[in-house]
Protein backbone atom coordinates (compact mmCIF):
# COMPACT_ATOMS: atom_id res chain seq x y z
CA UNK A 1 0.00 0.00 0.00
CA UNK A 2 1.24 3.49 -0.70
CA UNK A 3 0.18 7.10 -0.40
CA UNK A 4 -0.88 8.43 -3.80
CA UNK A 5 -1.92 11.97 -3.00
CA UNK A 6 -2.43 14.24 0.00
CA UNK A 7 -4.19 17.58 0.16
CA UNK A 8 -4.10 19.90 3.13
CA UNK A 9 -1.69 21.42 5.62
CA UNK A 10 0.49 19.38 7.94
CA UNK A 11 -0.12 19.76 10.86
CA UNK A 12 -3.86 19.85 10.33
CA UNK A 13 -6.59 17.93 8.51
CA UNK A 14 -5.33 16.11 5.45
CA UNK A 15 -7.28 14.37 2.71
CA UNK A 16 -5.08 11.45 1.72
CA UNK A 17 -5.60 8.94 -1.10
CA UNK A 18 -4.09 5.49 -0.64
CA UNK A 19 -3.70 2.68 -3.14
CA UNK A 20 -3.46 -1.03 -2.45
CA UNK A 21 -3.46 -3.06 -5.64
CA UNK A 22 -6.30 -1.76 -7.79
CA UNK A 23 -8.22 -0.26 -4.86
CA UNK A 24 -7.95 3.42 -3.93
CA UNK A 25 -9.52 5.10 -0.94
CA UNK A 26 -9.51 8.66 0.34
CA UNK A 27 -9.56 9.38 4.07
CA UNK A 28 -9.71 12.58 6.10
CA UNK A 29 -6.95 12.32 8.71
CA UNK A 30 -5.80 14.75 11.38
CA UNK A 31 -2.01 14.94 11.65
CA UNK A 32 -0.03 16.80 14.31
CA UNK A 33 3.63 17.37 14.99
CA UNK A 34 4.98 16.67 18.49
CA UNK A 35 7.45 18.86 20.36
CA UNK A 36 10.18 16.37 19.45
CA UNK A 37 9.48 16.87 15.74
CA UNK A 38 7.70 13.57 15.12
CA UNK A 39 4.30 13.19 13.48
CA UNK A 40 1.20 11.56 14.94
CA UNK A 41 -2.15 10.81 13.30
CA UNK A 42 -5.56 10.48 14.91
CA UNK A 43 -6.57 6.85 14.54
CA UNK A 44 -10.15 5.69 13.78
CA UNK A 45 -10.73 4.91 17.49
CA UNK A 46 -9.96 8.60 18.28
CA UNK A 47 -6.60 7.79 19.91
CA UNK A 48 -3.28 9.12 18.65
CA UNK A 49 -0.84 6.88 16.80
CA UNK A 50 2.71 6.24 17.88
CA UNK A 51 5.26 8.85 16.81
CA UNK A 52 6.46 8.52 13.21
CA UNK A 53 9.51 10.00 11.48
CA UNK A 54 7.49 11.41 8.57
CA UNK A 55 3.95 12.66 8.04
CA UNK A 56 3.48 10.04 5.30
CA UNK A 57 4.24 7.25 7.78
CA UNK A 58 1.64 8.62 10.19
CA UNK A 59 -0.92 8.78 7.38
CA UNK A 60 -0.11 5.21 6.35
CA UNK A 61 -0.56 4.03 9.93
CA UNK A 62 -4.10 5.42 9.93
CA UNK A 63 -4.89 3.90 6.54
CA UNK A 64 -3.58 0.44 7.47
CA UNK A 65 -6.26 0.20 10.15
CA UNK A 66 -9.07 1.07 7.74
CA UNK A 67 -8.03 -0.93 4.69
CA UNK A 68 -9.28 -4.52 4.66
CA UNK A 69 -6.55 -7.11 5.13
CA UNK A 70 -6.15 -9.57 2.28
CA UNK A 71 -4.82 -12.89 3.53
CA UNK A 72 -3.71 -13.79 0.01
CA UNK A 73 -1.32 -10.82 0.11
CA UNK A 74 -0.17 -11.50 3.69
CA UNK A 75 0.21 -15.27 4.16
CA UNK A 76 1.90 -14.88 7.56
CA UNK A 77 -1.40 -13.62 9.03
CA UNK A 78 -3.13 -16.90 8.22
CA UNK A 79 -3.05 -19.07 11.35
CA UNK A 80 -3.35 -22.80 10.55
CA UNK A 81 -3.28 -23.70 14.25
CA UNK A 82 -5.45 -21.51 16.45
CA UNK A 83 -4.17 -20.64 19.90
CA UNK A 84 -5.45 -22.85 22.73
CA UNK A 85 -8.28 -21.43 24.77
CA UNK A 86 -7.64 -19.86 28.16
CA UNK A 87 -9.48 -22.73 29.86
CA UNK A 88 -7.32 -25.33 28.11
CA UNK A 89 -4.09 -23.52 29.04
CA UNK A 90 -5.25 -23.15 32.65
CA UNK A 91 -6.14 -26.85 33.04
CA UNK A 92 -2.83 -27.93 31.48
CA UNK A 93 -0.94 -25.65 33.88
CA UNK A 94 -2.83 -27.07 36.87
CA UNK A 95 -2.12 -30.62 35.71
CA UNK A 96 1.61 -29.87 35.46
CA UNK A 97 1.68 -28.31 38.93
CA UNK A 98 -0.16 -31.23 40.52
CA UNK A 99 2.15 -33.71 38.77
CA UNK A 100 5.21 -31.82 40.03
CA UNK A 101 3.81 -31.77 43.58
CA UNK A 102 3.02 -35.50 43.41
CA UNK A 103 6.53 -36.38 42.20
CA UNK A 104 8.15 -34.24 44.92
CA UNK A 105 6.05 -36.02 47.59
CA UNK A 106 7.11 -39.40 46.21
CA UNK A 107 10.77 -38.37 46.35
CA UNK A 108 10.37 -37.37 50.00
CA UNK A 109 8.76 -40.71 50.84
CA UNK A 110 11.45 -42.75 49.07
CA UNK A 111 14.39 -40.80 50.46
CA UNK A 112 16.06 -42.72 53.32
CA UNK A 113 16.75 -40.86 56.53
C-alpha positions as CSV (number, residue, x, y, z in Angstrom):
1,X,0.0,0.0,0.0
2,X,1.2,3.5,-0.7
3,X,0.2,7.1,-0.4
4,X,-0.9,8.4,-3.8
5,X,-1.9,12.0,-3.0
6,X,-2.4,14.2,0.0
7,X,-4.2,17.6,0.2
8,X,-4.1,19.9,3.1
9,X,-1.7,21.4,5.6
10,X,0.5,19.4,7.9
11,X,-0.1,19.8,10.9
12,X,-3.9,19.9,10.3
13,X,-6.6,17.9,8.5
14,X,-5.3,16.1,5.5
15,X,-7.3,14.4,2.7
16,X,-5.1,11.5,1.7
17,X,-5.6,8.9,-1.1
18,X,-4.1,5.5,-0.6
19,X,-3.7,2.7,-3.1
20,X,-3.5,-1.0,-2.5
21,X,-3.5,-3.1,-5.6
22,X,-6.3,-1.8,-7.8
23,X,-8.2,-0.3,-4.9
24,X,-7.9,3.4,-3.9
25,X,-9.5,5.1,-0.9
26,X,-9.5,8.7,0.3
27,X,-9.6,9.4,4.1
28,X,-9.7,12.6,6.1
29,X,-6.9,12.3,8.7
30,X,-5.8,14.7,11.4
31,X,-2.0,14.9,11.6
32,X,0.0,16.8,14.3
33,X,3.6,17.4,15.0
34,X,5.0,16.7,18.5
35,X,7.5,18.9,20.4
36,X,10.2,16.4,19.5
37,X,9.5,16.9,15.7
38,X,7.7,13.6,15.1
39,X,4.3,13.2,13.5
40,X,1.2,11.6,14.9
41,X,-2.1,10.8,13.3
42,X,-5.6,10.5,14.9
43,X,-6.6,6.8,14.5
44,X,-10.2,5.7,13.8
45,X,-10.7,4.9,17.5
46,X,-10.0,8.6,18.3
47,X,-6.6,7.8,19.9
48,X,-3.3,9.1,18.6
49,X,-0.8,6.9,16.8
50,X,2.7,6.2,17.9
51,X,5.3,8.8,16.8
52,X,6.5,8.5,13.2
53,X,9.5,10.0,11.5
54,X,7.5,11.4,8.6
55,X,4.0,12.7,8.0
56,X,3.5,10.0,5.3
57,X,4.2,7.3,7.8
58,X,1.6,8.6,10.2
59,X,-0.9,8.8,7.4
60,X,-0.1,5.2,6.4
61,X,-0.6,4.0,9.9
62,X,-4.1,5.4,9.9
63,X,-4.9,3.9,6.5
64,X,-3.6,0.4,7.5
65,X,-6.3,0.2,10.2
66,X,-9.1,1.1,7.7
67,X,-8.0,-0.9,4.7
68,X,-9.3,-4.5,4.7
69,X,-6.5,-7.1,5.1
70,X,-6.2,-9.6,2.3
71,X,-4.8,-12.9,3.5
72,X,-3.7,-13.8,0.0
73,X,-1.3,-10.8,0.1
74,X,-0.2,-11.5,3.7
75,X,0.2,-15.3,4.2
76,X,1.9,-14.9,7.6
77,X,-1.4,-13.6,9.0
78,X,-3.1,-16.9,8.2
79,X,-3.0,-19.1,11.3
80,X,-3.3,-22.8,10.6
81,X,-3.3,-23.7,14.3
82,X,-5.5,-21.5,16.5
83,X,-4.2,-20.6,19.9
84,X,-5.4,-22.9,22.7
85,X,-8.3,-21.4,24.8
86,X,-7.6,-19.9,28.2
87,X,-9.5,-22.7,29.9
88,X,-7.3,-25.3,28.1
89,X,-4.1,-23.5,29.0
90,X,-5.2,-23.1,32.6
91,X,-6.1,-26.8,33.0
92,X,-2.8,-27.9,31.5
93,X,-0.9,-25.7,33.9
94,X,-2.8,-27.1,36.9
95,X,-2.1,-30.6,35.7
96,X,1.6,-29.9,35.5
97,X,1.7,-28.3,38.9
98,X,-0.2,-31.2,40.5
99,X,2.2,-33.7,38.8
100,X,5.2,-31.8,40.0
101,X,3.8,-31.8,43.6
102,X,3.0,-35.5,43.4
103,X,6.5,-36.4,42.2
104,X,8.2,-34.2,44.9
105,X,6.1,-36.0,47.6
106,X,7.1,-39.4,46.2
107,X,10.8,-38.4,46.3
108,X,10.4,-37.4,50.0
109,X,8.8,-40.7,50.8
110,X,11.5,-42.8,49.1
111,X,14.4,-40.8,50.5
112,X,16.1,-42.7,53.3
113,X,16.7,-40.9,56.5
